[in-house]
Amino acid sequence: MENQPFIRSALRFGLLTGGVIVVWDLILYITGLHTNQALGYLSLILLVGGMFLANRDYLTINRGNMSFGTGFKIGFVVASIAGALSSVFVAVYMSINPHLIEESLEVARLEMEKNPQMTPEVIDQAMEMTAKFMTPPAIAGIGFLSLVFLGAILALVVAAIMKKDSGNAGVEEIGG
């Protein structure tokens, strides 16, 4: 039976993963590469790495035993903590540097203009709607929810890979 609470591993690696993602985001902002989507996706790879490390830590503490459910909970908590830290950082950074919002809006307009099916009127309407959601609190909220949603999916995959039941399949401590 799993007798070690999962929260220790999840908190530790959630904070670590969130910190690493914040540093990565800061590097992207300082170097001006924050609009490069491919580099932005590295945050998801860092998140998966944090989930793997947290699950591995739990397995080590718990003598190699972890159910799928516990693995998922660990990954979900890691994603939630990392998402919260990252979102708060982005909101604060964009509040300090409001020109980044204008820059992001310009990148969005340029992307829309590449689509031959979008008329200038449609682009203007889309930009008007987009601008309403480009405030630091909205960006933080949307970023947090997105990372938690993607984190839940990634946590399912990581838990499926990392689970190890040693004869106690389906037995799990409530709240642990």
C-alpha positions in Angstrom: 0.0 0.0 0.0 1.2 3.5 -0.8 1.9 5.0 2.6 3.9 8.1 1.7 2.0 11.3 0.9 2.4 12.4 -2.6 2.2 16.0 -1.7 5.9 16.3 -0.7 7.1 15.3 -4.1 4.5 17.3 -6.0 5.1 20.5 -4.1 8.9 20.3 -4.3 9.0 19.6 -8.0 6.0 21.9 -8.7 8.0 24.8 -7.2 11.2 23.7 -8.9 9.5 23.3 -12.3 7.7 26.6 -12.0 10.9 28.3 -11.1 12.7 26.8 -14.1 9.8 27.8 -16.4 9.9 31.4 -15.0 13.7 31.6 -15.7 13.1 30.2 -19.2 10.3 32.8 -19.8 12.6 35.6 -18.5 15.4 34.5 -20.9 12.9 34.6 -23.8 11.7 38.1 -22.8 15.2 39.5 -22.3 16.4 38.1 -25.6 13.3 39.2 -27.5 12.5 35.6 -28.4 9.2 35.5 -26.5 7.1 35.6 -29.7 8.9 32.5 -31.1 6.2 29.8 -30.5 8.6 26.9 -31.0 10.8 28.2 -28.1 7.7 28.7 -26.0 6.8 25.1 -26.3 9.9 24.2 -24.4 8.0 25.2 -21.3 5.8 22.1 -21.9 8.9 19.9 -22.2 10.2 21.4 -18.9 6.8 20.7 -17.3 6.8 17.0 -18.4 10.4 16.8 -17.1 9.2 18.1 -13.7 6.4 15.6 -13.7 8.7 12.7 -14.4 11.1 13.9 -11.7 8.3 14.3 -9.1 6.9 10.8 -9.9 10.4 9.3 -9.7 11.0 11.0 -6.4 7.7 9.6 -5.1 8.6 6.1 -6.4 12.0 6.3 -4.6 10.4 7.4 -1.3 7.6 4.8 -1.6 9.9 1.8 -2.4 8.9 1.6 -6.0 5.2 1.6 -5.6 2.8 4.2 -7.1 -0.6 3.8 -8.6 -1.8 5.5 -11.7 -4.1 7.8 -9.7 -1.3 8.9 -7.4 1.0 9.5 -10.4 -1.7 11.6 -12.0 -2.3 13.6 -8.8 1.4 14.3 -8.6 1.6 15.5 -12.2 -1.5 17.6 -11.8 -0.2 19.4 -8.7 3.1 20.0 -10.4 1.3 21.5 -13.4 -0.9 23.6 -11.2 2.0 25.0 -9.1 4.2 25.6 -12.2 1.2 27.2 -14.0 0.5 29.6 -11.1 4.1 30.7 -10.8 4.5 31.2 -14.5 1.3 33.1 -14.8 2.0 35.4 -11.9 5.5 36.1 -13.4 4.1 36.9 -16.9 1.4 39.2 -15.4 4.0 41.1 -13.3 6.5 41.2 -16.2 3.8 42.5 -18.6 2.6 45.1 -16.1 6.2 46.4 -15.8 6.7 46.2 -19.6 3.4 47.1 -21.3 5.1 47.5 -24.7 5.1 43.6 -24.8 1.3 43.6 -25.1 1.5 46.0 -28.0 4.2 43.8 -29.6 2.1 40.7 -29.1 -0.9 42.4 -30.7 1.3 43.4 -33.7 2.5 39.8 -34.1 -1.1 38.6 -34.0 -2.1 41.1 -36.7 0.8 40.0 -38.9 -0.2 36.4 -38.6 -3.8 37.2 -39.5 -2.7 39.2 -42.5 -0.9 36.2 -43.8 -4.3 34.4 -44.2 -5.8 35.4 -47.6 -9.3 34.6 -46.4 -9.3 37.3 -43.8 -10.4 40.7 -45.0 -9.1 43.9 -43.4 -12.5 44.3 -41.7 -12.4 40.8 -40.2 -8.8 41.4 -39.0 -9.9 44.6 -37.4 -12.8 42.9 -35.6 -10.5 40.1 -34.4 -7.9 42.5 -33.2 -10.5 44.5 -31.3 -11.6 41.3 -29.5 -8.0 40.1 -29.0 -7.1 43.4 -27.4 -9.8 43.0 -24.7 -8.0 39.8 -23.5 -4.5 41.3 -23.7 -4.4 42.7 -20.1 -1.9 41.2 -17.6 -4.6 39.6 -15.4 -6.4 38.1 -18.5 -3.1 36.8 -19.9 -2.2 35.3 -16.5 -5.6 33.7 -16.1 -5.7 32.2 -19.6 -2.1 31.1 -19.3 -2.8 29.4 -16.0 -5.9 27.6 -17.2 -4.2 26.5 -20.4 -1.2 25.1 -18.5 -3.4 23.3 -16.0 -5.5 21.8 -18.8 -2.5 20.7 -20.8 -0.8 19.6 -17.6 -3.7 17.3 -16.8 -3.4 15.6 -20.2 0.4 15.4 -19.8 0.0 14.1 -16.2 -2.2 11.2 -17.5 0.5 10.2 -20.0 3.3 10.5 -17.4 1.3 8.6 -14.8 0.6 5.8 -17.3 4.3 5.5 -18.0 5.5 5.8 -14.4 3.0 3.8 -12.5 4.3 0.8 -10.6 2.0 -1.3 -8.5 3.7 -4.0 -6.5 0.7 -6.4 -6.0 -1.6 -3.8 -4.6 -3.4 -2.8 -7.8 -6.2 -0.5 -7.1 -5.3 0.0 -3.4 -4.6 3.6 -2.7 -4.5 5.7 0.5 -7.3 8.3 0.6 -5.9 11.8 0.5 -2.4 10.4 0.0 
